[in-house]
């Protein structure tokens, strides 16, 4: 199931959300060479978050696997800085476009409710919380983590609190058939969160996956908590069209 719009008007331009999308695109174009093999590998190595390096379990120069037979040595950007740089680095076109779509769909309304400055702080904070959850879950990991989805999970958690009954329109894929449905946000986001919890449980039991489910769970829960603190007095989160 894939969300393509919501029934939630905005009161002003989502300048921070647009800026975050723009920064991610700039990094993808100029920092990752539009996904070209060597440029992408170097960017993931330099700017990706490697839990084992951040926790000090890996010595500088330790080979890190990148898949497809590629490796790189721990180093590049300062290790302490990688929880931030990883938030603006992606692994593929699909990864980038999917993340930016979810951010644009849900971020504008959360920015409306928080205001530009608080929303910017909120976005960075939930991204760091997501990174912390992933590191704490597997502090010895050699696998680099990249992507904005941890922070975007925080945006989705905030959306759940602010606009639980707003209708979200979804494309549902049933084999070769595609249908459209509209459900309250709490249904779509609750289902999404359940999938992340199940995915993180599968990984904890030894399953092999390429998705940082723990980061999604941590970011989402951080978003739920932080939006209650940062929401502006008098902001009408539930003012939107509901079903």
For each residue, the residues with C-beta under 8 A, 3 or more apart:
1: 170 171 172 173 188 191
2: 170 171 173
3: 6 102 105 168 169 170 171 188
4: 105 169 170 171
5: 105 168 169
6: 3 105 106 109 163 166 167 168 169 185
7: 166 167 168 169 182 240 241 242 243
8: 109 163 166 240 241
9: 240 241
10: 13 14 108 109 112
11: 112
12: 112
13: 10 18
14: 10 17 18 104 107 108 111 112
15: 18 19 111 116
16: 19 20 107 111 116 119 120 123
17: 14 20 21 103 104 107 108 111 119
18: 13 14 15 21 22
19: 15 16 22 23
20: 16 17 23 24 103 107 123 148
21: 17 18 24 25 100 103 104
22: 18 19 25 26
23: 19 20 26 27 88
24: 20 21 27 28 88 90 96 99 100 148
25: 21 22 28 29 96 100
26: 22 23 29 30 31
27: 23 24 30 31 32 43 88 89 90
28: 24 25 31 32 34 35 90 96
29: 25 26 32 33 34
30: 26 27 33
31: 26 27 28 43 47 89
32: 27 28 29 35 36 39 40 43 89 90
33: 29 30 36 38 39 40 43
34: 28 29 39
35: 28 32 39 40 92 93
36: 32 33 39 40
37: 40 41 70
38: 33 41 42
39: 32 33 34 35 36 42 43
40: 32 33 35 36 37 43 44 91
41: 37 38 44 45 66 70 72
42: 38 39 45 46 72
43: 27 31 32 33 39 40 46 47 48 89
44: 40 41 47 48 66 72 89 91 144 146
45: 41 42 48 64 66 72 73 76 144
46: 42 43 75 76 77 85
47: 31 43 44 76 77 82 85 86 88 89 146
48: 43 44 45 82 85 86 89 144 145 146
49: 54 82 83 85 86 131 134 135 144 145 146
50: 53 54 58 64 74 79 82 141 142 143 144 145
51: 54 55 134 135 138 139 140 141 143 145
52: 55 57 58 62 139 140 141 142
53: 50 56 57 58 62 64 74 79 82
54: 49 50 51 79 80 82 83 135
55: 51 52 135 139 140
56: 53
57: 52 53 139 140
58: 50 52 53 62 64 74 142
59: 62 74
60: 73 74 75
61: 73 74 75
62: 52 53 58 59 73 74 142
63: 71 72 73
64: 45 50 53 58 71 72 73 74 142 143 144
65: 70 71 142 143
66: 41 44 45 70 71 72 144
67: 70
68:
69:
70: 37 41 65 66 67
71: 63 64 65 66
72: 41 42 44 45 63 64 66
73: 45 60 61 62 63 64
74: 50 53 58 59 60 61 62 64 79
75: 46 60 61
76: 45 46 47
77: 46 47 81 82 85
78: 81 82
79: 50 53 54 74 82
80: 54 83
81: 77 78 84 85
82: 47 48 49 50 53 54 77 78 79 85 86
83: 49 54 80 86 87 127 128 131 132
84: 81 87 88 124 127 128
85: 46 47 48 49 77 81 82 88 89
86: 47 48 49 82 83 89 131 144 145 146 147
87: 83 84 124 127 131 147 148 150 151
88: 23 24 27 47 84 85 148
89: 27 31 32 43 44 47 48 85 86 146 147
90: 24 27 28 32 95 96 99 146 147 148
91: 40 44 95 146 147
92: 35 95 96
93: 35 96 97
94: 97 98
95: 90 91 92 98 99 147
96: 24 25 28 90 92 93 99 100
97: 93 94 100 101
98: 94 95 101 102
99: 24 90 95 96 102 103 147 148 149 152
100: 21 24 25 96 97 103 104 148
101: 97 98 104 105
102: 3 98 99 105 106 149 152 155 156
103: 17 20 21 99 100 106 107 148 152 155
104: 14 17 21 100 101 107 108
105: 3 4 5 6 101 102 108
106: 6 102 103 109 110 152 155 156 159
107: 14 16 17 20 103 104 110 111 119 123 152 155
108: 10 14 17 104 105 111 112
109: 6 8 10 106 112 113 159 162 163 240
110: 106 107 113 114 119 122 155 158 159 162 227
111: 14 15 16 17 107 108 114 115 116 119
112: 10 11 12 14 108 109 235
113: 109 110 158 162 227 231 232 235 236 237
114: 110 111 118 119 122 158 227 230 231 232 235
115: 111 118 119 232 235
116: 15 16 111 119 120
117: 120 121
118: 114 115 121 122 230 232
119: 16 17 107 110 111 114 115 116 122 123
120: 16 116 117 123 124
121: 117 118 124 125 230
122: 110 114 118 119 125 126 154 158 223 226 227 230
123: 16 20 107 119 120 126 127 151 154 155
124: 84 87 120 121 127 128 151
125: 121 122 128 129 154 222 226
126: 122 123 129 130 150 151 153 154 155 157 219 222 223 226
127: 83 84 87 123 124 130 131 148 150 151 154 219
128: 83 84 124 125 131 132
129: 125 126 132 133 150 154 218 219 221 222
130: 126 127 133 134 149 150 151 153 154 212 215 216 218 219 222
131: 49 83 86 87 127 128 134 135 145 150 215
132: 83 128 129 135 136 218
133: 129 130 136 137 150 214 215 217 218 219
134: 49 51 130 131 137 138 145 150 212 214 215 218
135: 49 51 54 55 131 132 138 139
136: 132 133 139
137: 133 134 200 204 214
138: 51 134 135 141 214
139: 51 52 55 57 135 136
140: 51 52 55 57
141: 50 51 52 138
142: 50 52 58 62 64 65
143: 50 51 64 65
144: 44 45 48 49 50 64 66 86
145: 48 49 50 51 86 131 134 212 215
146: 44 47 48 49 86 89 90 91
147: 86 87 89 90 91 95 99 150 212
148: 20 24 87 88 90 99 100 103 127 151 152
149: 99 102 130 152 153 212 215 216 219
150: 87 126 127 129 130 131 133 134 147 153 154 212 215 216 218 219
151: 87 123 124 126 127 130 148 154 155 219
152: 99 102 103 106 107 148 149 155 156 219
153: 126 130 149 150 156 157 196 215 216 217 218 219 220 223
154: 122 123 125 126 127 129 130 150 151 157 158 219 220 222 223 226
155: 102 103 106 107 110 123 126 151 152 158 159 223
156: 102 106 152 153 159 160 189 192 220 223
157: 126 153 154 160 161 189 193 219 220 221 222 223 224 227
158: 110 113 114 122 154 155 161 162 223 224 226 227
159: 106 109 110 155 156 162 163 185 189
160: 156 157 163 164 185 186 189 190 224
161: 157 158 164 223 224 227 228 237
162: 109 110 113 158 159 227 231 237 238
163: 6 8 109 159 160 166 185 237 238 240
164: 160 161 184 185 186
165: 184 185 186 238 242 243
166: 6 7 8 163 184 185 240 241 242 243
167: 6 7 182 183 184 185 241 242 243
168: 3 5 6 7 182 183 184 185 188
169: 3 4 5 6 7 180 181 182
170: 1 2 3 4 180 181 182 183 188
171: 1 2 3 4 178 179 180
172: 1 178 179 180 181
173: 1 2 177 178
174: 177 178 179
175:
176:
177: 173 174
178: 171 172 173 174
179: 171 172 174
180: 169 170 171 172
181: 169 170 172
182: 7 167 168 169 170 243
183: 167 168 170 187 188
184: 164 165 166 167 168 187 188 242 243
185: 6 159 160 163 164 165 166 167 168 188 189
186: 160 164 165 189 190
187: 183 184 190 191
188: 1 3 168 170 183 184 185 191 192
189: 156 157 159 160 185 186 192 193
190: 160 186 187 193 194
191: 1 187 188 194 195
192: 156 188 189 195 196
193: 157 189 190 196 197 217 220
194: 190 191 197 198
195: 191 192 198 199
196: 153 192 193 199 200 213 216 217 220
197: 193 194 200 201 213 217
198: 194 195 201 202
199: 195 196 202 203 209 211 213 216
200: 137 196 197 203 204 213 214 216 217
201: 197 198 204 205
202: 198 199 205 207 209 213
203: 199 200 206 207 208 209 213 214
204: 137 200 201
205: 201 202
206: 203
207: 202 203
208: 203
209: 199 202 203 213
210:
211: 199 216
212: 130 134 145 147 149 150 215 216
213: 196 197 199 200 202 203 209 216 217
214: 133 134 137 138 200 203 217 218
215: 130 131 133 134 145 149 150 153 212 218 219
216: 130 149 150 153 196 199 200 211 212 213 219 220
217: 133 153 193 196 197 200 213 214 220 221
218: 129 130 132 133 134 150 153 214 215 221 222
219: 126 127 129 130 133 149 150 151 152 153 154 157 215 216 222 223
220: 153 154 156 157 193 196 216 217 223 224
221: 129 157 217 218 224 225
222: 125 126 129 130 154 157 218 219 225 226
223: 122 126 153 154 155 156 157 158 161 219 220 226 227
224: 157 158 160 161 220 221 227 228
225: 221 222 228 229
226: 122 125 126 154 158 222 223 229 230
227: 110 113 114 122 157 158 161 162 223 224 230 231
228: 161 224 225 231
229: 225 226
230: 114 118 121 122 226 227
231: 113 114 162 227 228 235 237
232: 113 114 115 118 235
233:
234:
235: 112 113 114 115 231 232
236: 113 239
237: 113 161 162 163 231 240
238: 162 163 165 242
239: 236
240: 7 8 9 109 163 166 237
241: 7 8 9 166 167
242: 7 165 166 167 184 238
243: 7 165 166 167 182 184
